[in-house]
Amino acid sequence: MFSATSFAGLRNPFSSEFWTRLQEMSAIVAELSTMQPEIAAAIKEKKRKHEIEWFPASIGPNPLATARAAWTYEFTELKIGPAANAAVALNSPQTGADFEVITLGRTGEAINVAESANTDVLAYGYNVTTGGPPWLLSDAGFTACQFMPVPYGTIVFMREVLTSAGVLRYEFWAPNPILPACEEV
């Protein structure tokens, strides 16, 4: 709580400039006291907003299939590893050395937003057989191909999102492989 105090009539043992500054400070405190409801509302709004934070994560080994061509993925949070300090690592990723698992880091389930528009009959616009998984492509020339989940160990940049319902969700974007690699005949 702010309260304004007037320094009028008090004698300043130091200087008239000091007395002038005290008067200015008193005016500022008085002005802030009238703004207290707005300041409290701004602080409350800042606490309510959830800032989007991106962090590296590794995709886990057991994606959970859904009723459409999409999966729920386990993940483990990572941090930049020791190879990031090496000159060669600046322009060339070093397998297993650029990232390390964070002890007590974030883990959980996430969705791949690249799969968001997929249905039980379409994956990235390709026709897939119904009743999957497995999600086999059914377009002519691609019938020997399967739409796959993001592979285990893939490093992605993950973000936390607070949904409108107040639920914390993790999401990332990564392309899904189609195996075997196939070309239209």
Backbone hydrogen bonds, N-H to C=O, Kabsch-Sander energy under -0.5 kcal/mol:
donor,donor_aa,acceptor,acceptor_aa,energy
10,L,7,F,-1.7
19,W,15,S,-1.6
20,T,16,S,-2.2
21,R,17,E,-2.3
22,L,18,F,-2.1
23,Q,19,W,-1.8
24,E,20,T,-2.2
25,M,21,R,-2.5
26,S,22,L,-2.2
27,A,23,Q,-2.0
28,I,24,E,-2.1
29,V,25,M,-2.5
30,A,26,S,-2.1
31,E,27,A,-2.2
32,L,28,I,-2.8
33,S,29,V,-2.1
34,T,30,A,-1.0
35,M,31,E,-0.9
35,M,32,L,-0.6
36,Q,33,S,-0.6
39,I,35,M,-2.4
40,A,36,Q,-2.6
41,A,37,P,-2.1
42,A,38,E,-2.3
43,I,39,I,-2.3
44,K,40,A,-2.2
45,E,41,A,-2.4
46,K,42,A,-2.3
47,K,43,I,-2.0
48,R,44,K,-1.7
49,K,45,E,-2.1
51,E,49,K,-0.7
55,F,158,M,-2.4
57,A,156,V,-2.4
58,S,76,T,-2.5
59,I,154,T,-2.4
60,G,74,E,-3.3
64,L,72,T,-3.2
65,A,63,P,-0.7
66,T,68,R,-0.6
66,T,70,A,-1.7
69,A,119,T,-2.2
70,A,68,R,-2.9
72,T,64,L,-2.3
73,Y,110,A,-2.9
75,F,108,G,-1.8
76,T,58,S,-1.6
77,E,106,R,-2.6
78,L,56,P,-2.8
79,K,100,E,-2.5
81,G,98,D,-4.2
83,A,97,A,-1.5
84,A,81,G,-1.3
85,N,82,P,-1.7
86,A,83,A,-1.2
89,A,86,A,-0.8
90,L,86,A,-0.6
90,L,87,A,-1.1
91,N,88,V,-0.7
92,S,88,V,-0.8
95,T,93,P,-0.6
97,A,94,Q,-2.3
98,D,94,Q,-1.5
100,E,79,K,-2.5
102,I,77,E,-1.7
103,T,101,V,-0.5
105,G,102,I,-2.2
108,G,75,F,-1.3
110,A,73,Y,-2.6
111,I,170,Y,-1.8
112,N,71,W,-0.6
113,V,111,I,-0.7
113,V,172,F,-2.9
115,E,112,N,-2.0
116,S,113,V,-1.3
118,N,115,E,-1.5
119,T,122,L,-2.4
123,A,126,Y,-2.4
126,Y,123,A,-2.1
128,V,121,V,-2.1
129,T,136,L,-2.7
132,G,129,T,-0.7
135,W,147,F,-0.7
136,L,134,P,-1.0
137,L,145,C,-2.5
138,S,127,N,-2.6
139,D,127,N,-0.7
142,F,139,D,-2.3
145,C,142,F,-2.2
146,Q,179,L,-3.4
147,F,135,W,-3.1
148,M,146,Q,-0.6
148,M,177,P,-2.7
153,G,59,I,-2.9
154,T,151,P,-1.8
156,V,57,A,-2.5
156,V,154,T,-0.6
158,M,55,F,-3.2
158,M,156,V,-0.6
159,R,171,E,-2.1
160,E,53,E,-1.0
161,V,169,R,-3.2
163,T,161,V,-0.8
163,T,167,V,-2.9
166,G,163,T,-2.3
169,R,161,V,-3.1
170,Y,109,E,-0.5
171,E,159,R,-2.0
172,F,111,I,-2.0
179,L,146,Q,-2.4
179,L,177,P,-0.5
